[in-house]
Amino acid sequence: MARYARSGTSARRSVARQSVISNALPVVALGSVVLALIAIPVQSFGSVGDVLGAVAALAMLASSWGCLARHLGRTNAVWEAVAVAGLMVMGWVTFANMMAAALPGGMTGTNRLLLTALLPLGCILLRDPPFLFDPTKRPSRAALVTAMTCVSLGISALLFNVISERVWLRHDGPALFVSELPARTLVVANRTGGEARYRVLVEGATRRIDQTVTLQGWNEGTLNLEPLGPGGAVVQVFDLDESSSEPVLRLSLTSRTRGEAPTSAVTPSPSPSPSLSGG
Amino acid sequence: MVVADSTAPGGIGQSGAVLSGIELPQRWLGPQPIDREVDGPSARLVDPRMPRRSLVGTAAGFILVMASFVMARSGMPLASAVFWTGQTLAYISALALLVSAHVPDGFRVGVIMLVAAGQSMTAYAYRPVVFKFPDELQHWRTAQDLLTTKQLFTPSPTLPVSPQFPALEVVSTFLVETVHLPLFVAGALLVSLCHVILAICVYSFYDRVTESGLVSGLATLLFSTTPHAFTFNSLYVYGAMALPFFVMALRYALTDNGRAVSWRHVTAGLACVAMSVVTHPLTALISIGFLALLTPALLLLRAPGRIAVQCVVTSLGGATLAAAWVGLVARDAMTYLGPPILDVLTGLVSFGGASEETVRAAPPTSSTLERAIVAGSVPVVALLIAVGLWQVLRWRRPVPSAISLTALLYFAVLGVRVLDPRGAEMATRGLTYVVLFTGIPVAVGLLHLCGPRLGRLLPVAISTILVAGGLVSGWPAAWERLPGTVRIAGFESGVDGGNLALSQWARTAIGQDRRVACDMMTCSLIGGYSHQLPVEDAGDVYYAPTITPEVVQRVADLNIHFLVVNQLMSEQLPITGWYFGRDPLADQHARPVDQRVLAKFAADPRISLVYDDGQYQVYDMRGLWNG
């Protein structure tokens, strides 16, 4: 701190503030471990435990990172110390979590948190002087405003991308499918955004179902196939908002797909040919 | 583990006074003597507005690139122009700062971190909702298995080697389990962080070797513009996490404390190699290989024996760790790495003639200008390596000289590109590692050739050509550089709302681990998000005009439970040359598949059609062969 003694009151305050933050790191590290120990039994109570666990995990990572960076900063440039400390935290999380697989229950959140907590516990032992960012070289107000503007624009650009991608990924048009196999329920999905009216015609071996479905927005309508009786079925969907008499979608369900005994008798070769791919 | 770098002559960590022995900055800066006010941590900033202008320009460039993605999805015509304007602005602004003297190191590191963060943000903005690249989907599956089973090493059919190198998935699922982030967010955050840390590690490596912020900054930017650096190294792939450890392993092995072998640095280097070993097989192999390769170069250049010992011990220790890991856990690593390595060697030995691998010479998809930029950047790099190597050797400092000698591997990579059938992919992957060594001679050569009288204009212009060469030959490919277009089997552009919805439906409706035949990208989604077993060699079933007994037998042999028909197959030719992962007609498609051929499945009474959205149909094939 002495090296900034002549820099004035503001600089001295800045150094003092940095020291307080830096000295708080081991306290935060210890606090995160205590919080994790509280969160683990509370986790069974749902969201409160989840929030406590999340805060504990984040505090563990941040305080360990800070302590290690401060320690490495004695002999390295600040940015280098921060990067290497990040790698050390990543390495510890990797090996601690892999060791958690050997504990009863495997890699559960509790086991992972417990073994990861050894890192902040170890970091408490590190006693180092704080990082000192030169308080006489504080960024100007204009620089801060410029930086904040760039960050805001960057985040806005990301958010616009999220929105535009979500819109672009929406499949445009209806879809028709069985909700599970064997096929007992039919689903008509409206993926056009607005209101749509569909006529669903199901023709079974002995009976038929003819229904009109009106779907508002991004919704799904279901149709129970049980009343159709046994045997295969052909399903056709007509868009009542279009003039064409051709079905827009079509399914064909064999009796086997509907849950009845298989009839075919072709058997595969003893070993299927491989179909795996590498990356 | 505490790693302190003391300063002493010999290797990394020399004192600042040695700077005056480097001819390059003197030539670059004219008669002005080199001191810490010109080039170093506390260099005197002559124009205080210049760094700010540069940082703002770089940030604005990346924001423009992200804006171009929104425009492209909306079909706006100027999206491509905005994209290129943004890229140009971002990199030229960064270069303007990095080729300037009188800039403190902090600003150089700042702009390098900004470039890395910008690359990560644009990679995220390109696919901001779900992972789309096939490799990402393979790691997604491994991560999902980890979350479901709570155990390591659950076999994965989509990438068998992935669960055996689980570090990426272990850390990202830690964030999912404890912080309750969605896996996509946790994965994207993790690889972005790794990408920024990588940039700092690379700068740190160069700075320790050259002790020049000028050379280090420029070399790091050149490293950050290799073909894979723009997007691929920010994807959710295991290589992205392993790269910073690769760089730091080399840095620690080459660090000299001036007295004796530094066992602290050897331990730190070994820890980094150990992380590579559990993260990514190729990076681990290359770390060990490069350390072994550097040793004779160091001895040849009369480096202190302690540095060579550090390299040998780190390399041998790393090899032992890797052998133990492969022997005990990662048994698939040999079958994963072996064939491509043999292929490369066969291609090189036979001068490109004798590989059994199918040659997939995809049709040229980039413009003539782009191909000219790529072709033009190769001789430029070669010339700069030659000039830079000559200059660095004149410094008479063994470590930078050994690293610059290793840069000659660039020409081996060029050989692989030309002579190996899968050369484009292998060379691009190889460049990511080799460029760590070419960075110094290329930066030194560039600064030396341009000289002080030409100012900043020429180095910026030449660097822009190199950056453009990396950008146009990197990922995403030219046909999908901007999002918003759907192309069958076109990697990210092969993912649309239809097959995403289908993969979500398949996960719940047909159960898990069913064998599903599909086109390349649908198979990636089905394997990753639906947890099915993709069948990628069923092309002959699709191409058969009718369902004959032979086709039925083929379906039975492949154990196909379900088959997905993507109607785009009847509308588009595959941009990559193949519709399927293993397409029997790869690179032979003259026209799209006849729609009537695809309709044969609907006409067969033994086959059920269980999903139809107009573009994608899913057939239940089990009735055909008693599956």
Boltz contact constraints between the chains, C-beta under 6 A:
constraints:
  - contact:
      token1: [A, 50]
      token2: [B, 180]
      max_distance: 6.0
  - contact:
      token1: [A, 53]
      token2: [B, 178]
      max_distance: 6.0
  - contact:
      token1: [A, 54]
      token2: [B, 179]
      max_distance: 6.0
  - contact:
      token1: [A, 54]
      token2: [B, 180]
      max_distance: 6.0
  - contact:
      token1: [A, 57]
      token2: [B, 178]
      max_distance: 6.0
  - contact:
      token1: [A, 57]
      token2: [B, 179]
      max_distance: 6.0
  - contact:
      token1: [A, 75]
      token2: [B, 4]
      max_distance: 6.0
  - contact:
      token1: [A, 75]
      token2: [B, 5]
      max_distance: 6.0
  - contact:
      token1: [A, 79]
      token2: [B, 109]
      max_distance: 6.0
  - contact:
      token1: [A, 79]
      token2: [B, 200]
      max_distance: 6.0
  - contact:
      token1: [A, 80]
      token2: [B, 204]
      max_distance: 6.0
  - contact:
      token1: [A, 83]
      token2: [B, 197]
      max_distance: 6.0
  - contact:
      token1: [A, 83]
      token2: [B, 200]
      max_distance: 6.0
  - contact:
      token1: [A, 83]
      token2: [B, 201]
      max_distance: 6.0
  - contact:
      token1: [A, 86]
      token2: [B, 197]
      max_distance: 6.0
  - contact:
      token1: [A, 87]
      token2: [B, 244]
      max_distance: 6.0
  - contact:
      token1: [A, 91]
      token2: [B, 275]
      max_distance: 6.0
  - contact:
      token1: [A, 93]
      token2: [B, 171]
      max_distance: 6.0
  - contact:
      token1: [A, 93]
      token2: [B, 174]
      max_distance: 6.0
  - contact:
      token1: [A, 94]
      token2: [B, 167]
      max_distance: 6.0
  - contact:
      token1: [A, 94]
      token2: [B, 170]
      max_distance: 6.0
  - contact:
      token1: [A, 94]
      token2: [B, 171]
      max_distance: 6.0
  - contact:
      token1: [A, 97]
      token2: [B, 170]
      max_distance: 6.0
  - contact:
      token1: [A, 97]
      token2: [B, 174]
      max_distance: 6.0
  - contact:
      token1: [A, 101]
      token2: [B, 151]
      max_distance: 6.0
  - contact:
      token1: [A, 101]
      token2: [B, 152]
      max_distance: 6.0
  - contact:
      token1: [A, 106]
      token2: [B, 150]
      max_distance: 6.0
  - contact:
      token1: [A, 106]
      token2: [B, 151]
      max_distance: 6.0
  - contact:
      token1: [A, 107]
      token2: [B, 150]
      max_distance: 6.0
  - contact:
      token1: [A, 108]
      token2: [B, 150]
      max_distance: 6.0
  - contact:
      token1: [A, 109]
      token2: [B, 177]
      max_distance: 6.0
  - contact:
      token1: [A, 109]
      token2: [B, 178]
      max_distance: 6.0
  - contact:
      token1: [A, 112]
      token2: [B, 174]
      max_distance: 6.0
  - contact:
      token1: [A, 112]
      token2: [B, 177]
      max_distance: 6.0
  - contact:
      token1: [A, 113]
      token2: [B, 178]
      max_distance: 6.0
  - contact:
      token1: [A, 146]
      token2: [B, 56]
      max_distance: 6.0
  - contact:
      token1: [A, 150]
      token2: [B, 59]
      max_distance: 6.0
  - contact:
      token1: [A, 153]
      token2: [B, 63]
      max_distance: 6.0
  - contact:
      token1: [A, 154]
      token2: [B, 63]
      max_distance: 6.0
  - contact:
      token1: [A, 157]
      token2: [B, 63]
      max_distance: 6.0
  - contact:
      token1: [A, 157]
      token2: [B, 66]
      max_distance: 6.0
  - contact:
      token1: [A, 157]
      token2: [B, 67]
      max_distance: 6.0
  - contact:
      token1: [A, 158]
      token2: [B, 125]
      max_distance: 6.0
  - contact:
      token1: [A, 160]
      token2: [B, 70]
      max_distance: 6.0
  - contact:
      token1: [A, 161]
      token2: [B, 66]
      max_distance: 6.0
  - contact:
      token1: [A, 161]
      token2: [B, 69]
      max_distance: 6.0
  - contact:
      token1: [A, 161]
      token2: [B, 70]
      max_distance: 6.0
  - contact:
      token1: [A, 161]
      token2: [B, 125]
      max_distance: 6.0
  - contact:
      token1: [A, 161]
      token2: [B, 128]
      max_distance: 6.0
  - contact:
      token1: [A, 162]
      token2: [B, 128]
      max_distance: 6.0
  - contact:
      token1: [A, 164]
      token2: [B, 70]
      max_distance: 6.0
  - contact:
      token1: [A, 164]
      token2: [B, 73]
      max_distance: 6.0
  - contact:
      token1: [A, 165]
      token2: [B, 128]
      max_distance: 6.0
  - contact:
      token1: [A, 165]
      token2: [B, 129]
      max_distance: 6.0
  - contact:
      token1: [A, 166]
      token2: [B, 129]
      max_distance: 6.0
  - contact:
      token1: [A, 168]
      token2: [B, 73]
      max_distance: 6.0
  - contact:
      token1: [A, 169]
      token2: [B, 497]
      max_distance: 6.0
  - contact:
      token1: [A, 170]
      token2: [B, 497]
      max_distance: 6.0
  - contact:
      token1: [A, 171]
      token2: [B, 497]
      max_distance: 6.0
  - contact:
      token1: [A, 171]
      token2: [B, 498]
      max_distance: 6.0
  - contact:
      token1: [A, 171]
      token2: [B, 501]
      max_distance: 6.0
  - contact:
      token1: [A, 173]
      token2: [B, 614]
      max_distance: 6.0
  - contact:
      token1: [A, 175]
      token2: [B, 613]
      max_distance: 6.0
  - contact:
      token1: [A, 176]
      token2: [B, 612]
      max_distance: 6.0
  - contact:
      token1: [A, 177]
      token2: [B, 505]
      max_distance: 6.0
  - contact:
      token1: [A, 177]
      token2: [B, 611]
      max_distance: 6.0
  - contact:
      token1: [A, 178]
      token2: [B, 610]
      max_distance: 6.0
  - contact:
      token1: [A, 180]
      token2: [B, 509]
      max_distance: 6.0
  - contact:
      token1: [A, 181]
      token2: [B, 510]
      max_distance: 6.0
  - contact:
      token1: [A, 249]
      token2: [B, 612]
      max_distance: 6.0
  - contact:
      token1: [A, 251]
      token2: [B, 609]
      max_distance: 6.0
  - contact:
      token1: [A, 251]
      token2: [B, 612]
      max_distance: 6.0
  - contact:
      token1: [A, 252]
      token2: [B, 609]
      max_distance: 6.0
  - contact:
      token1: [A, 253]
      token2: [B, 608]
      max_distance: 6.0
  - contact:
      token1: [A, 254]
      token2: [B, 608]
      max_distance: 6.0
  - contact:
      token1: [A, 254]
      token2: [B, 623]
      max_distance: 6.0
  - contact:
      token1: [A, 256]
      token2: [B, 623]
      max_distance: 6.0
  - contact:
      token1: [A, 257]
      token2: [B, 608]
      max_distance: 6.0
  - contact:
      token1: [A, 257]
      token2: [B, 620]
      max_distance: 6.0
  - contact:
      token1: [A, 262]
      token2: [B, 626]
      max_distance: 6.0
  - contact:
      token1: [A, 264]
      token2: [B, 623]
      max_distance: 6.0
  - contact:
      token1: [A, 264]
      token2: [B, 626]
      max_distance: 6.0
  - contact:
      token1: [A, 265]
      token2: [B, 626]
      max_distance: 6.0
  - contact:
      token1: [A, 266]
      token2: [B, 552]
      max_distance: 6.0
  - contact:
      token1: [A, 266]
      token2: [B, 556]
      max_distance: 6.0
  - contact:
      token1: [A, 266]
      token2: [B, 625]
      max_distance: 6.0
  - contact:
      token1: [A, 266]
      token2: [B, 626]
      max_distance: 6.0
  - contact:
      token1: [A, 268]
      token2: [B, 556]
      max_distance: 6.0
  - contact:
      token1: [A, 268]
      token2: [B, 557]
      max_distance: 6.0
  - contact:
      token1: [A, 268]
      token2: [B, 559]
      max_distance: 6.0
  - contact:
      token1: [A, 269]
      token2: [B, 557]
      max_distance: 6.0
  - contact:
      token1: [A, 272]
      token2: [B, 558]
      max_distance: 6.0
  - contact:
      token1: [A, 272]
      token2: [B, 559]
      max_distance: 6.0
  - contact:
      token1: [A, 275]
      token2: [B, 535]
      max_distance: 6.0
  - contact:
      token1: [A, 275]
      token2: [B, 536]
      max_distance: 6.0
  - contact:
      token1: [A, 275]
      token2: [B, 537]
      max_distance: 6.0
  - contact:
      token1: [A, 276]
      token2: [B, 157]
      max_distance: 6.0
  - contact:
      token1: [A, 277]
      token2: [B, 536]
      max_distance: 6.0
  - contact:
      token1: [A, 277]
      token2: [B, 581]
      max_distance: 6.0
  - contact:
      token1: [A, 279]
      token2: [B, 135]
      max_distance: 6.0
  - contact:
      token1: [A, 279]
      token2: [B, 138]
      max_distance: 6.0
  - contact:
      token1: [A, 279]
      token2: [B, 159]
      max_distance: 6.0
